Every structure is written in C-alpha cells, then in structure tokens.
C-alpha cells in the first residue's frame, strides 16, 4: 500500500522479474532473478508466476481462450484447458462472457477474466496490481475471496498492490511504500 507515485507497481515489477532493480537483489527458490537472462526470467514467469495486471488480456482471443492460454502454453490439451478455464470463469461469475473478446466486455469483467487467468495454473506466486481497481465492492470482495482461497488451497502466495484498506485487510503482511522506502508489518489473524 501507499500513495500514488510511491513506487508500489515498480516494486511489484522488480519482485516479479519484469524489470531489473537499480540495486539490491531478488531471490526466488534459491535463484537470483537479477542475474538471470531475459529468457530465464521469462521462463520463470511462465511456469511459477501468475499475473493480474490491468488491461493485459490478449485482444484477439476470447475471454475463455485468455484464461486457457497459460494451460495451452504448458502443454495441456485444448479440451481440458478450456474446461478448467470455464470453471474459473463460472467461479468469478463471468461465464456468460466466455466467448466474447476483451474489448467487448466491461473493465470489471475483464479484470475478473485476468484473475481467472492468473489462478488457472496454480502458480507459486500471483502478482496482482490493483486486482479490484475496476470492480464494484461486491465483485471486489468476490475477487479477493478467490485470491485468498487460492492461497489457502494450493499454497499460492499473493503479492498485490492496492490503495484500498478493505483489500489490504485480506493480507497476512502489509508493506507500506512511502517516499521510496518500505515499512513491513505482520498483521494479526
């Protein structure tokens, strides 16, 4: 959490291996991300990390295909991948838009499709930048319930950026970013 412009999204991108930090190190499963090649970091992002970034769906694919895409890239047969994708779309209450392209759905529906895509493979970590930003409060709660369920059921870690205290309240640990500095707090459960 932190004010706009404080570096929350930049920090998330560094931790996810999307950009290299100016200094310091980022380690995941014993590997140093900052010394990996672009190809190695890309492979890690495909196999171990899920992402919920606003407006990052593939516009040429249907919503169902966007969710199934990581499974196809991992070698899953189309029929099975689409069945798993359909389950997640139903869980997030957007199965009615499965055949539509991202440009033909609302921002909130697209955000839930992005969440489904991030959760479909059961990655070790899901990085989410404002996962409820385009949602009303009811759908925001639905998304946060699904993200926390994924964390509990499959051991997925969720690293998210938010401005909203109600979203941050779902976390076990909170990092405040202010003026380029971080402060971490363990939250009582």
N, C-alpha and C positions, 0 to 999 in steps of 0.2 A: 504494500500500500504506500501511497504517497501522493503529493500534489502533481498535477500535470507538469511535464517537463523535468521531473526529478530524476529520470533515468530508469524507471521501472521496466519498460519494454526493452531498453537496451541491455539491462542486466539479464533479463529473461533470454534474449537472443544470444548473449555470451554464454550463459549456462547451457543452452541448447546446442551450442556448437555452430550456430548460424553465422555469427561474426566472431572474430578473434578479439579478446580484450586487449587494451593498450598495455596492461601489465597484469601480473598475477597468473594464476593457473586455474584450470577447471578439470577436475578428475571425475571419471565415471567408471565404475567397475575396475578400478586399478589402472585405467588408461588415462593418459594426459591428452585432453582434447586440443589444447593449444599447440601441440607439436604434431598432431595428425595432419595428413594431407587432406585436401578438399574431398577426394574420393573416399577416404576412410571415414571422415566426418559425415559425409552423405550416406554412406552405408549404415553407420550407426543410427542416424536419424531415421532411416527407413526401417530398421529392424528393432530398435529399442525405444524410440521416442515417438509419441503421438503429439499432434499439434492442433490447437484450436486458435487460429488467428482470424480476425475478422476479414471477410471477403477474400478468402483464399481457396474457394472451390473452383474446379475446372469447369469453365463455362460451356464447353462443348459436350459435356457428359450430363446425363440425368442425375437427379439427386441420389437415386438408388445406386447408379454407377459410381458416383463420387464416393459413397460410403464403401462400396465393394472394391474400389481401386487398390487400396493397400493389400487386400487379400489376394487379388489377382497378381500384383507385383511379387507377392510371397509364394506364388505357385498354386494357390487354391483354384480348383475348378470353378468355372463361372456359375454354375447352378448352386453350388454350396455357398460361394461368396455372396451371391445375391440373396439367398435365403437368410444368411446371417445379417446382412445389411438391412433387409426388410424387418427383421426382429428388432433391431435397434431403432429404426425409424418409427416403428409402432410404439416402442417404449417411450420415445421422446414426442409422441403424439403428432408425427408428421408423415405418417404412411400415405396420406391422401395426396401428397405431392411427389411421391417416388418417381413418377415418370416425367416430371417437369424439370426443366433446366434451371440452374441457379438464378439466372436473370429474370425468370418468370415467377419467382416466389418472393415473399416479403423478407426483409432483413432478419427478422426474428426466426422465420422458418429456416432461412439459410444458415443462421447461427446454430440451430439445433441439428441440422444436417452436418455441419462441421464438427459438432460434438460427437455425433454418431460415428463419423469417420475416424476421429481420434481414439474412440473407445473400441472400435471393431476388432482390432488385433490383440488387445490385451497387453499393450506395450508396458515396459518397466516404468516409464515416466510419461505423463501427459503434460505438456506445456500449454497453458491457456492464457491468452492475452485478452482480458475483458470478456470472458465467455458469456456473460449475461448482459453485456452492454446494449445490445439491440433488442432486448426482451422486456416484456412487461413483468411485473413482480411475480405473477403465478407461474409463467414459463421460466423465469429466472430460478425460482425455487425448484421446479422440475429438473432443470439442467444441473443445479448444484446437488440435488439428491442423486442423480445418475452418476455424476462425477465422484461423489463420496462413496456410493455403492461400489463403483469400480475399484476404488482404492481399497475398500474393505474386502471385497470378494476375491480380487485377483492380486492384491498386493501392489497395485499400481500407485506410484507416487504422483500427486497432482501438484504442479507448481503453477500458480496463477497470479496474474496481475489484476488488481481491481481498485476502483475508487470507493466501492460500496462496503460499508461496515457490515451489512447483513450478509454479504457474500464472504467477507473475510471471517465472519463468525463460524463458518464451516471448517476452518483450518485448525490444525494442531499447533502450528507455529506461524508466527507473523513476523515479517521483515518489513520494517518501515524504511523507505528510501526518501531522504530529505537532503537537499543541498549536496548531492553526490556522495553521501555517507549512508551506511546501513546500520540499523539497530534491530536486533532479533529478540523475540520474546516467545517463550514456550507458553501456550495457553492451557489453562486448567480445564480438564474434561471431567 
